[in-house]
Amino acid sequence: MECDILIIGGGIAGLSLGSALAGRAAVVVVEAEASLGFHTSSRSARQLIPSYGPAVVQDLTVRTLAMIRALEVDLPEPILTPRSFLLVGSEESVRDRASGHMHPVTAGEVQGLAPELKPGAFAAAGLDTTSVACNTDALMKYHRRRVLDHGGQILTGHPVRSAAFEAGDDGGSSGLWITAAGERSIRSRLVVDAAGAWADQLAAVYGARPRGLQPYRRTAAVVDVQHPLEEGAPMVADADESFYYRPEGNQVLISPSESVPSDPMDAQPHAGDIDALVRLINSVTTLGITAVSRSWTGLRTEAGDGLPVVGYDDVVPGFFWLAGQGGYGFQTSSGIAELAASQLMGENVNTAAAKALNPARKTL
């Protein structure tokens, strides 16, 4: 099998890049698991928050929202729907987390927005009205269909086993990568590492040095409550990152917002984390959580400086990083895919984002 660009990883990062390259290059996407988005992408909070993350992440989020809204025009149902983001906590913690997309709200306004919060539980709050809910399944399906409709191929159950570089006539970077994935041998000019929690391990197969990408646990659960939230209720998060919750139909999705280092794996919840979270949320709200319906844990993989790693490796020819999105995977996906596709197609990309996310930056 031959292609121009081999993308390794079938989560939102790999699929959105394949979609951005559709019709511009011959693309093959390979995924080790039997289904796409098996790990982090299927375990998202499904909320895109422009006020969340460093400045470059916020810029990429705004660009992603604009791009998704543009593609929604041709879809039968929207991918994005309004759902504000309410940040609560101490005066200092809210001030530190607030951004240009967020404005302060009074205690009275908080009671109107989130009447389930017990009065006096938090001293300050900020509201991001540009935040939206995201139908992540629909977005993944859109990107998958776009790849296939433009002649790309997607192979699931094809873990990468080995790789070798076949130098070109000039003996340098003009050669081809030969990648053994599952039972296939794939020849490609370029290889993209979109392997999520396994990105550093995959890079080693191609001879690239690791970038210190660390997976972190993030657990969530859907719970039954005595007093359900209104359909249009905001997502509520503690600025100290001890919890967040949002409506999930007649139930509520909750998370302890933990960031516990982990090896790359199919992460599973720890019962004690959920029990402690239920007690915490019941202590600061009147939701009255009565039972846990289901729970899961995903891995958010980050570089040491907290920024994604996007761009060509500084040593290994034809090897491109698309990793370290942390908790910003869906909300930056289209913006990062646009940036990465431009670089892979040889366009002159000299933007602040390209510099900030460069794999050769000194902080890695």
C-alpha positions, -999 to 999 in steps of 0.1 A, spaced: 0 0 0 13 35 -9 2 70 1 15 105 4 8 108 41 4 81 67 -15 93 98 -11 71 129 -40 75 153 -77 74 147 -88 99 173 -100 134 167 -65 147 160 -58 121 132 -93 122 117 -95 160 116 -61 162 99 -71 135 74 -102 156 67 -82 187 62 -59 169 37 -88 153 19 -85 159 -18 -51 175 -15 -30 144 -8 -33 106 -7 -40 98 29 -41 66 50 -52 67 86 -42 37 108 -56 30 143 -43 3 166 -77 -3 182 -107 -20 165 -127 12 165 -119 49 160 -116 73 189 -115 43 213 -94 61 240 -95 98 248 -117 110 219 -146 88 230 -143 100 266 -146 138 261 -166 162 282 -181 174 249 -177 211 258 -156 236 239 -146 265 260 -128 295 244 -117 308 278 -100 275 286 -62 272 282 -32 293 272 -36 321 247 -25 301 217 -50 274 226 -77 299 230 -69 313 195 -70 278 180 -103 272 198 -119 303 183 -107 292 148 -120 257 154 -155 270 164 -156 291 132 -146 262 110 -171 238 126 -199 264 122 -190 267 85 -192 230 79 -225 227 98 -242 245 70 -242 213 49 -253 190 78 -288 180 87 -282 188 124 -258 212 142 -227 199 158 -224 229 182 -252 240 206 -251 269 231 -240 260 267 -223 286 288 -194 278 311 -196 291 347 -164 292 367 -167 294 405 -142 296 433 -122 321 454 -117 357 441 -80 348 434 -86 315 417 -114 329 394 -93 359 386 -63 337 377 -84 315 354 -105 342 337 -97 355 302 -110 378 276 -138 354 268 -151 354 303 -167 382 323 -174 384 361 -209 377 374 -224 386 408 -237 362 434 -272 371 424 -265 363 388 -249 330 398 -281 320 416 -301 327 385 -277 307 363 -270 278 386 -296 278 414 -284 244 425 -252 260 440 -256 265 477 -254 302 487 -220 312 500 -203 281 487 -181 302 464 -169 338 467 -166 347 430 -176 335 395 -170 342 359 -191 333 328 -181 324 293 -211 328 271 -191 318 240 -187 282 253 -207 255 235 -217 219 237 -202 197 210 -217 166 194 -183 149 193 -196 117 177 -211 137 148 -179 156 143 -158 124 142 -183 109 117 -180 140 95 -142 138 94 -143 101 88 -167 105 59 -147 133 43 -115 112 44 -133 83 27 -152 104 2 -120 119 -11 -103 85 -16 -85 82 17 -83 49 36 -89 42 72 -76 10 88 -86 0 123 -70 -29 142 -37 -20 126 -11 -13 153 23 -1 141 49 -29 145 80 -14 129 93 13 105 122 18 82 133 48 61 143 41 25 166 70 14 161 86 -20 186 90 -47 200 120 -29 206 99 2 187 124 23 152 134 31 136 126 -2 131 89 6 101 69 18 89 55 51 80 18 51 57 12 80 44 -23 91 10 -18 106 -10 -49 114 -5 -71 84 0 -42 60 32 -27 47 26 10 39 49 32 19 46 69 25 65 101 20 54 115 54 44 100 87 22 118 112 23 108 149 -12 114 162 -10 85 186 -22 103 217 -9 88 250 14 66 229 29 94 209 64 92 225 64 54 222 55 56 185 82 82 179 108 58 192 98 33 165 108 60 139 140 70 157 127 103 169 136 114 204 107 116 230 92 150 238 83 143 274 46 137 266 29 126 298 -6 110 299 -28 121 328 -60 105 341 -93 123 338 -124 106 352 -161 113 345 -194 98 355 -231 102 346 -252 103 378 -289 103 388 -300 133 408 -330 142 429 -332 177 413 -322 176 376 -306 206 359 -325 227 334 -319 218 298 -301 251 291 -280 251 324 -243 260 321 -214 237 327 -201 246 362 -165 241 372 -144 249 403 -115 272 394 -93 251 417 -101 221 393 -116 199 420 -148 192 400 -170 202 371 -206 191 361 -231 198 334 -265 185 322 -267 151 305 -304 148 296 -322 142 329 -290 131 345 -258 150 353 -222 145 340 -196 150 368 -158 149 369 -132 153 397 -110 171 371 -80 151 383 -47 151 366 -29 120 379 1 108 358 -4 74 341 13 51 317 -4 48 283 -32 24 288 -70 18 285 -76 38 317 -104 27 341 -121 47 369 -111 43 405 -142 38 427 -128 60 455 -124 89 431 -161 88 421 -173 83 457 -153 114 469 -166 134 440 -202 126 448 -197 137 484 -180 169 473 -207 179 447 -235 170 471 -219 193 497 -218 224 475 -250 219 455 -286 208 460 -285 183 431 -288 154 455 -268 127 436 -285 93 443 -266 69 420 -238 65 395 -252 54 362 -219 49 344 -183 61 347 -151 62 326 -116 75 326 -96 90 297 -60 101 293 -51 137 285 -15 138 272 6 169 277 40 182 271 59 198 300 48 233 290 12 223 285 11 232 248 4 208 219 33 195 199 27 201 162 53 202 134 81 183 117 107 166 138 139 185 139 161 154 131 141 125 116 131 132 80 94 130 70 83 126 106 56 150 118 43 154 154 5 159 161 4 152 198 1 166 233 -33 182 229 -41 176 266 -76 186 274 -79 208 243 -82 180 217 -117 187 203 -117 224 210 -85 230 190 -89 201 165 -99 219 133 -76 249 139 -46 225 146 -55 204 116 -56 234 94 -21 245 106 -7 209 103 -22 204 68 -6 236 56 28 225 69 25 190 54 15 205 20 47 226 20 30 259 25 49 287 41 35 287 76 52 313 98 25 320 124 26 325 162 9 292 166 34 273 145 62 287 165 46 281 199 37 245 190 70 236 172 84 202 185 119 218 186 110 245 210 133 249 240 107 240 266 107 203 254 
